[in-house]
């Protein structure tokens, strides 16, 4: 599994104390760092499913900025670079 060009995984910081926790998921910003990554707002989804082993769907986007935050439980993601003009063609990553 190699890195895929133009894919960025942004680690989030969580602040915890006796009241609970706070995690900043995204912020609108002109700056590219440390995670000023939301330059244009589109949609927000909250998906819940209590069944273990549920596969949401395999699908393809030609151009997409996706933001995932798993608030409870876990998830697995697979991303494959099928761009013909990419310097990392056919590479894939699993998280």
N, C-alpha and C positions, 0 to 999 in steps of 0.2 A: 504494500500500500504506500504509494507516494503522495506527496502533497499535490493538490490540484491548483494550477495557476488561477489567480483571481478569487479563490475561496478563502475567507477569513473567519476564523473562530475566535470570538471575543470572550475571554474569561470575565465572569462577573464577580464583584466583591459583595459579600454579605456581612452586615454589621449585626452582631447579636449582643443582647444583654438580658437582664431578668424580665423584661417586658415582651421579649420575642425577637424577631429578626426583621431586617429591612434589606432588600436587594433592589438596586436600581437596574431595571431591565434594559431600558433604552432612554436616550435623551435626544431632543432635537438640537442640532449643533451645526455650525459651519465648519468647525475644526474636525480634522480626520482622526485625532487621537485624544484621549486614550480609547474612548468608544463613542465619540460623537458621530454616530453612524446613521442616524435617522434624519436624512436630508429631505425626504418627502414622505408624507403620511398617506397611507392607503387604508388598510383594514386591520382590525385586531380580532382574533378568534380565541375563544376558550372552549376546549374540547374535553369532554369527560367521558370515560368509559370504565366501568368497574370490572370488566372482564379481562382476565389475564390472557396474554397471547393474541390480542386483537391486532390485526394488520389493517391499517387505515387505507392504504392504497398505494400502489406503485404508479407514479405519473411523471410527466416530463414538462419542464418549462424551458423555453428558449432563453429567457432573461427574467430573473426574479431575485428579489432580495427577500429572504425568509428569516424570520426571527422566531426561535423556539425557546421556551422557558418551561421546564417541567416542574410544577410546583409540588407535586406529590407522586411518588412512585418513580418509574424509570421509563426510558424510551430508547430505541435503537434507530439510527439513521444510516442510510447508505447513499452516497453521492457518486455518480459516475460522470466523467468528462467524455461526452461523445461529440464534442466540437471538432470538425474536420481541420480547422485552422489553428487549433490549440497547440501550444508547445508541450502539453501534457495529455495527449489523446489517449483514450481508453484507460486512463488511471482512475482508480476509485478509492474512496475513503469510507470507513465505517466508524461510527461513534457509538 
